[in-house]
Amino acid sequence: MFKKKYPALSFYENFLGGHIDVFNITIFGENAMHWAVNIKLKSGYLCFRLPIRCFGRWWPMYCYLSPDATPSSASKWFWGRTNHDK
């Protein structure tokens, strides 16, 4: 049988909370990244959030290019910038 790592969380939260790496693509599950995808490009990273509920609610969508995959150093925003204006 499956043993839950954190008894207070659901099966879904316990087993889909990590990330998966496939070549240059990283898919983050239900964790602090809220179902995000980071794609490594020659010039940096393309980062966006998948339209999936996380922790029981919908989180703002975003899509940006960044040299180090962080929103604070994003060089180009495609959507979601209103949440991260400097």
C-alpha positions in Angstrom: 0.0 0.0 0.0 1.0 3.6 -0.5 2.2 5.3 2.7 1.5 9.0 2.8 4.5 11.2 3.4 2.4 13.9 5.1 -0.8 12.5 6.6 -2.6 15.9 6.5 -2.3 16.1 2.7 -4.3 14.2 0.2 -3.0 11.4 -2.0 -2.9 13.8 -4.9 -0.9 16.4 -2.9 1.6 13.8 -1.6 2.4 12.1 -4.9 2.2 15.0 -7.3 4.2 17.6 -5.3 7.6 17.1 -6.9 8.9 17.8 -10.4 9.8 15.9 -13.5 12.8 16.6 -15.8 12.5 15.6 -19.5 15.6 16.7 -21.4 15.5 20.5 -21.2 12.0 20.7 -19.8 11.1 20.8 -16.1 7.5 20.3 -15.0 6.7 21.3 -11.4 3.7 19.6 -9.7 1.5 20.8 -6.9 4.2 22.6 -4.9 5.4 26.1 -4.5 5.7 26.4 -8.3 1.9 25.7 -8.7 2.1 23.4 -11.8 4.7 25.4 -13.7 6.9 24.5 -16.7 10.4 25.8 -17.3 12.0 25.2 -20.7 15.8 25.7 -21.0 16.6 27.7 -24.2 20.0 28.8 -25.5 19.5 32.3 -24.1 17.8 31.4 -20.8 14.4 30.0 -19.7 10.9 30.2 -21.0 8.7 29.9 -17.8 4.9 29.6 -17.6 2.2 28.2 -15.4 -0.2 25.5 -16.4 -4.0 26.3 -16.0 -4.5 23.7 -13.3 -6.0 24.2 -9.8 -3.3 24.0 -7.1 -4.0 23.8 -3.3 -7.7 24.2 -4.0 -7.6 27.5 -5.9 -6.6 29.1 -9.2 -3.3 31.0 -9.2 -2.5 33.9 -11.6 -1.1 32.8 -15.0 2.3 34.0 -16.2 4.7 33.5 -19.1 8.1 35.1 -19.4 11.7 34.7 -20.6 14.4 34.9 -18.0 18.2 34.2 -18.0 17.9 32.4 -14.6 14.2 31.3 -14.5 13.2 33.8 -11.9 10.5 36.4 -12.5 12.6 39.2 -10.9 15.2 39.0 -13.7 12.7 38.4 -16.6 13.8 40.1 -19.8 10.4 39.7 -21.6 6.9 39.2 -20.2 4.2 37.7 -22.4 1.4 37.8 -19.8 1.1 38.0 -16.0 3.4 41.0 -15.6 0.9 43.0 -13.5 1.6 40.7 -10.6 5.3 41.3 -10.8 5.8 45.0 -11.6 8.9 46.5 -10.3 
